[in-house]
């Protein structure tokens, strides 16, 4: 495993000791002339080209970057060496050119990743409430998240559970002559989907 960084930054220099627990292949990419821009991208690119030229047994290259500077090497690997190039990039900082050049790409986090981060709190609420409702479930999750998430995102996660048949909403009498919409959970389906831990058996 190779680590590339400009270790002239104090915050990174302190990491060298930790990195050595995993690898001694530490490449310092600082500029020898002391200019502000380091050579990290260029040195990583050079290593990718060398790896492609010297390792015919590699079929797939996976890049974790949204930087458009990697478009050329991606095109080189795919078009000249017939390699599959998969690129993972962060939403909002993922070069369109890099996405278009790759064999396939994934924007992170995607909707499923975002939804899964809410499921624990949703099921926590559903298992503890005697009369769960849609609105109270959304409020519970946003409160647990300390207001750092939008209610719309939680609602989308709830909708994905409803679309998969794990939760459903039914109108039932509330004892005062009125009907109230309540949530019901198919716990078996939730367990089979891997959204909640399977019950242990003895």
LINFEN-V456057 format. One record per helix or strand of 2 or more residues. SS is the DSSP state (h for helix, s for strand). FROM is the first residue (numbers start at 1). LEN is the number of residues. If there is no record, write none. Layout:
ss=[SS	SS]
from=[FROM	FROM]
len=[LEN	LEN]
This chain:
ss=[s	h	h	s	h	s	h	s	h	s	h	h	h	s	s	h]
from=[3	10	16	26	40	60	68	84	96	104	111	134	151	167	179	187]
len=[3	4	4	3	15	5	12	7	6	5	18	11	13	7	7	6]
